[in-house]
Amino acid sequence: AQSVSQHNHHVILSEAASLELGCNYSYGGTVNLFWYVQYPGQHLQLLLKYFSGDPLVKGIKGFEAEFIKSKFSFNLRKPSVQWSDTAEYFCAVNAAGGYQKVTFGTGTKLQVIP
Amino acid sequence: KAGVTQTPRYLIKTRGQQVTLSCSPISGHRSVSWYQQTPGQGLQFLFEYFSETQRNKGNFPGRFSGRQFSNSRSEMNVSTLELGDSALYLCASSLAGGGDYGYTFGSGTRLTVV
């Protein structure tokens, strides 16, 4: 069974700072990887996804993530955060093929200070 | 098109009671997954239904059950409620499974057990 670790539970940044949120997964086979975001008072929404191909994936609102297979990592990055990026971010993984369940990490709360 | 609709939005139940939650997926989506979200635990997978059949199941006790109807609407039931069942229950809709193109989430049902 797959698992996901998000080591940073709470991150505080000033506006314009760069962001990198860590995500490591545990699974020996091919995976699909996702980042979801939950803004305050809103429902979870998909930020970006990786299935195959270019390991650098670009998502909405200037976010990107890099899949490093050798490190079992899928870190989320943004060069310059805004106050509106304050939210909780969830990394998720599922085993590719066969419609396997999606496993989520415990989330990272990002607080951006104006 | 309409999003994922979950009803009710809030519920307060007493220990020992049972509860039924409802989810209407996006039109055309045949897969419905259910997650339990609690602070510190993130999203825990309950089960997934596709074309009225349970396709995947998480590690929850048998008190948690679900079903899907021919119109893809899904219900989940929790019997003999315990205090620890207090959580936000999320429904996630997808075309064929959460690992295909990602989920669209509903706003959730906040269940409080007293």
Boltz contact constraints between the chains, C-beta under 6 A:
constraints:
  - contact:
      token1: [A, 32]
      token2: [B, 99]
      max_distance: 6.0
  - contact:
      token1: [A, 34]
      token2: [B, 102]
      max_distance: 6.0
  - contact:
      token1: [A, 43]
      token2: [B, 105]
      max_distance: 6.0
  - contact:
      token1: [A, 43]
      token2: [B, 107]
      max_distance: 6.0
  - contact:
      token1: [A, 44]
      token2: [B, 105]
      max_distance: 6.0
  - contact:
      token1: [A, 46]
      token2: [B, 102]
      max_distance: 6.0
  - contact:
      token1: [A, 49]
      token2: [B, 102]
      max_distance: 6.0
  - contact:
      token1: [A, 94]
      token2: [B, 99]
      max_distance: 6.0
  - contact:
      token1: [A, 99]
      token2: [B, 97]
      max_distance: 6.0
  - contact:
      token1: [A, 101]
      token2: [B, 45]
      max_distance: 6.0
  - contact:
      token1: [A, 101]
      token2: [B, 56]
      max_distance: 6.0
  - contact:
      token1: [A, 102]
      token2: [B, 98]
      max_distance: 6.0
  - contact:
      token1: [A, 102]
      token2: [B, 99]
      max_distance: 6.0
  - contact:
      token1: [A, 104]
      token2: [B, 42]
      max_distance: 6.0
  - contact:
      token1: [A, 104]
      token2: [B, 43]
      max_distance: 6.0
  - contact:
      token1: [A, 105]
      token2: [B, 42]
      max_distance: 6.0
  - contact:
      token1: [A, 106]
      token2: [B, 42]
      max_distance: 6.0
  - contact:
      token1: [A, 107]
      token2: [B, 42]
      max_distance: 6.0
